Structures are given as structure tokens and as C-alpha cells.
Amino acid sequence: MKILVTGATGFIGQALCKLLAAEGHEFNVLSRRPESVALPDSTAFRWNPEAETPPVEAWAGVEAVIHLAGEPVAAKRWTEEQKRRIRDSRVVGTRNLVKGMQQAEQPAKVFISSSAVGFYGNRGDEQVDERSAPGTGFFPDVCTAWEREAQAADPLGTRVVLARTGVVLGNGGMLEKILLPFKLGVGGRLGSGKQWFPWIHLDDMVGLLHHALFNDQVSGAINAVAPNSVTNAEFTKTLGRALNRPTIFPVPEFALRILMGELANAALDSQRVFPTVALETGYEFRYAALQPALDSLLR
């Protein structure tokens, strides 16, 4: 199969493309820096997501599209300019990608577009799944608009999958950023620690995307999270056990808000998300519980 991929050089994209390449699939890759793409059996095309549709030649022979590109949410403080970049990279980028798909000689059979569990907003202890309504606020609004643009591919007869992703745990990403204070024994919960923390192991993130790509039962939203939710406090204690370090230095909510501004919402919002669609369509999680997931990454 020939697959068009955006975000192929990212944390998730690299792992997914490695698996698909091992299975013999070919890639057309869209990237701001095509010279940085080093995938076997791939052709890279330059694309500025916010400014243009992809090159026409990038669609030749493409049967599936996997769209993972987007401005990192937690890389910088949320100024108005950074919020614009976060929104436009997702909403406008996806709009331009679908416009390109509409102009292709043959529409793709399946389109997997990233989304995020931020769709649900701050829900306290309420358990939500793919049937739940969106939340309110900046990032739920971004996710709703992002998904709407992806669903514009429906009239092409393309199966559209919206992968609402939680915090992906792997050798990189968020886990890499927080490890040092925990290794030094000065890690701790964020705020009250009662907020639910939707997580998934990188192996299962890749496995779910693969599952969605080849399983025609998967259509619409799919929550890319492990089935056993934990609170931030439980995550903190489990990470401490995996590292054999104490976790006795909580970060107060007011300090987070001073340091991070509006971005603190991403750390303090509570989302108890359940992967109903993944389980109902037969996906078997390799890491359903947090302790073995962390042990596999930190041993």
C-alpha cells in the first residue's frame, strides 16, 4: 500500500512509519523540510500546511492518508500568537490537506487524522468515551474545528478516522521531559493530583493507528488511550516506584499558573477517557496498566 503521511519525523510518526515500512508499505511524505525525511521506500514533498494544498504529484497512487502534523501544544507558553499557531497548524493544515485530497485523481480509501482527548475539556470524575459531547474552552474548540475539517473527506467515500490521543508514553515525548526531576527525587503531583490522566504507551499508540488503518469497522472518533485510567497522583506514585525514587514535592496549582499561564490547563484539566471503540473493534492493548508500561520504558 502507498500511504501519504504528515508528521513522519515526529515522535509518533517515526515509530509508526518504522512498523509500516517493515511490512513493505511505501510512503509519500509531506514535510516543511523534506530533506530531513529518511524513510525507506519513500518520496518526500515540501508542504507548508497553513499556506497551500499539497503538491498534486504527492497523491499519485496513494491509498491511505495518515495526518499527524501539528504545532506542539506544550512547547511554549500560550500567548495569543502561539494559540493561533496551534489552531492554524491543525485546522487550516487539515483543511488544505483535504482540499488536496479532493483534487486527487483517485481519493484515498482511508484518512486517519490526529485529534486529542483535549476534545472533552475539563470533565472532573465523569467518564467519557467517543459518544460524549465536546467540552468548552480553547483546546476543545480547536479539536472540534480540527475534526470538522477532517470529516470534509467523508463525501469522497473515504473512511475518516479521528484519533483522539492522550499523553503518549515512550522514549521521547512528555516522559523524557519530566524524567530528570523524578530521577533526582524532587518530582511530585501537579496541583491536587486528583485530575484524571489519559495515557497510552507508544507501542499501543502505533498499534491503534495500525488497527484503524486496516480495520474497516473503525470509523469516526477513536480514543487512543489505555483502558485503565489513573489520576495524576497515581501516575506520579507509579513513576516514582518505577524509578525507585520518592515523589514528595507537589507543584501547587498557583505556581503552575504563574509559570505556565493558560497552558497550565493542559496539566490540570481532568479527562477520564475510555477507549470504547478500540475495544469494541477488537484491539488488544499490549500495555493496559500503567506500572508495566513504565517498567518497559525505564528498565
Residue pairs with C-beta under 8 A, 6 or more apart in sequence:
1 25
1 26
1 63
1 64
2 25
2 26
2 27
2 28
2 61
2 62
2 63
2 64
3 20
3 25
3 26
3 27
3 28
3 62
3 63
3 64
3 65
3 66
3 213
4 27
4 28
4 29
4 30
4 54
4 58
4 59
4 62
4 64
4 65
4 66
4 108
5 13
5 16
5 17
5 27
5 28
5 29
5 30
5 65
5 66
5 68
6 13
6 29
6 30
6 31
6 47
6 49
6 66
6 67
6 68
6 69
6 93
6 97
7 13
7 67
7 68
7 69
7 70
7 114
8 14
8 17
8 27
8 29
8 31
8 37
8 39
8 42
8 68
9 31
9 36
9 37
10 68
10 69
11 168
11 170
11 172
11 173
11 202
12 68
12 165
12 168
12 202
12 205
12 206
12 209
13 68
15 170
15 202
15 205
15 206
16 66
16 68
16 206
16 209
16 210
17 27
17 39
17 42
19 206
19 210
20 27
20 210
21 27
21 39
21 40
21 41
21 42
24 41
25 41
26 41
26 42
27 39
27 41
27 42
27 43
28 42
28 43
28 44
28 45
28 58
28 59
28 60
28 62
29 37
29 39
29 42
29 43
29 44
29 45
30 44
30 45
30 47
30 49
30 54
30 58
30 69
30 97
31 37
31 44
31 45
31 46
31 47
32 46
32 47
32 48
32 49
33 46
34 44
34 45
34 46
35 44
37 44
43 58
45 54
45 55
45 57
45 58
46 55
47 54
47 55
47 58
49 69
49 89
49 92
49 93
49 96
49 97
50 88
50 89
50 92
50 93
50 96
51 96
52 96
53 96
53 97
53 99
53 100
53 103
54 96
54 97
54 100
56 100
56 103
56 104
58 100
59 100
59 101
59 103
59 104
59 105
59 106
60 105
62 104
62 106
62 108
63 108
63 109
63 110
64 108
64 109
64 110
64 111
64 112
64 213
65 97
65 101
65 108
65 110
65 111
65 112
66 112
66 209
66 213
67 94
67 97
67 111
67 112
67 113
67 114
67 150
68 114
69 89
69 93
69 114
70 86
70 89
70 90
70 93
70 114
71 82
71 85
71 86
71 88
71 89
71 90
73 86
73 116
73 118
73 139
73 266
74 174
74 263
74 266
76 82
76 263
77 260
77 261
77 263
78 86
78 138
78 261
78 262
78 263
83 138
83 262
86 142
87 142
87 145
90 114
90 142
90 145
90 146
91 142
91 145
91 146
91 149
94 113
94 146
94 149
94 150
95 149
95 152
98 111
98 149
98 150
98 152
98 153
101 107
101 108
101 111
101 153
101 156
101 158
102 153
102 156
107 153
107 156
107 157
107 158
108 153
108 156
108 158
109 158
109 159
110 158
110 159
110 160
110 161
110 212
110 213
111 150
111 153
111 158
111 159
111 160
111 161
112 161
112 163
112 209
112 212
112 213
113 146
113 147
113 150
113 160
113 161
113 162
113 163
114 163
114 165
115 143
115 146
115 147
115 150
115 162
115 163
115 164
115 165
115 221
116 139
116 143
116 164
116 165
116 166
117 164
117 165
117 166
117 198
117 223
117 225
117 271
117 273
118 139
118 140
118 142
118 143
118 266
118 269
118 271
119 134
119 135
119 140
119 143
119 144
119 147
119 164
119 221
120 128
120 132
120 134
120 135
120 140
120 271
120 273
121 134
121 135
121 136
121 137
121 139
121 140
121 269
121 271
122 135
122 137
122 265
122 268
122 269
122 270
122 271
123 135
123 196
123 270
123 271
123 272
124 270
125 196
125 270
125 272
126 272
127 229
127 272
127 273
127 274
128 271
128 272
128 273
128 274
129 223
129 273
129 274
129 275
129 276
129 277
130 164
130 220
130 221
130 222
130 223
130 276
130 277
131 276
134 140
134 143
134 144
137 265
138 262
138 265
139 265
139 266
143 164
147 162
147 221
150 160
150 162
151 160
151 162
153 160
154 160
159 216
159 218
159 219
160 219
160 220
161 212
161 218
161 219
161 220
161 222
162 220
162 221
162 222
163 208
163 209
163 212
163 222
163 224
164 221
164 222
164 223
164 224
164 225
164 273
165 200
165 205
165 224
165 225
166 198
166 199
166 200
166 223
166 224
166 225
166 226
166 271
166 273
167 173
167 174
167 197
167 198
167 199
167 200
168 174
168 199
168 200
168 201
168 202
168 205
169 175
169 199
169 200
169 201
169 202
169 293
169 294
169 297
170 201
170 202
170 203
170 205
170 297
171 202
171 297
172 202
173 202
175 297
178 187
179 243
181 187
182 239
182 240
182 243
182 245
182 247
183 243
183 245
184 245
185 245
185 246
186 249
187 236
187 239
187 240
187 245
187 247
187 249
188 236
188 247
188 248
188 249
188 250
188 251
189 232
189 233
189 236
189 247
189 250
189 251
190 232
190 236
190 250
190 251
190 253
190 256
190 267
190 268
191 232
191 250
191 251
191 252
191 253
191 256
191 267
191 268
192 233
192 253
193 231
193 232
193 233
193 236
193 250
194 231
194 232
194 233
194 270
195 231
195 232
195 268
195 269
195 270
195 271
196 229
196 230
196 231
196 232
196 270
196 271
196 272
196 273
197 229
197 230
197 231
197 232
197 234
197 235
198 223
198 225
198 226
198 229
198 271
198 272
198 273
199 225
199 226
199 230
199 235
199 290
199 293
200 208
200 224
200 225
200 226
201 226
201 286
201 287
201 293
201 296
201 297
203 286
203 287
204 224
204 226
204 285
204 286
204 287
205 224
207 283
207 285
207 286
208 222
208 224
208 278
208 283
209 224
211 218
211 278
211 281
211 282
211 283
212 218
212 222
215 281
215 282
217 281
217 282
218 277
218 281
220 277
221 277
222 275
222 277
222 278
223 273
223 274
223 275
223 276
223 277
223 278
224 275
224 278
225 273
225 274
225 275
226 275
226 285
226 287
226 288
226 289
226 290
226 293
227 274
227 275
227 279
227 285
227 288
228 288
228 289
228 290
229 272
229 273
229 274
230 238
230 290
232 267
234 290
235 290
236 247
237 247
238 290
238 291
238 294
239 247
239 294
240 246
240 247
241 291
242 291
242 294
242 295
242 298
243 298
253 264
253 268
256 264
256 267
256 268
257 264
260 267
275 283
278 285
287 293
287 296
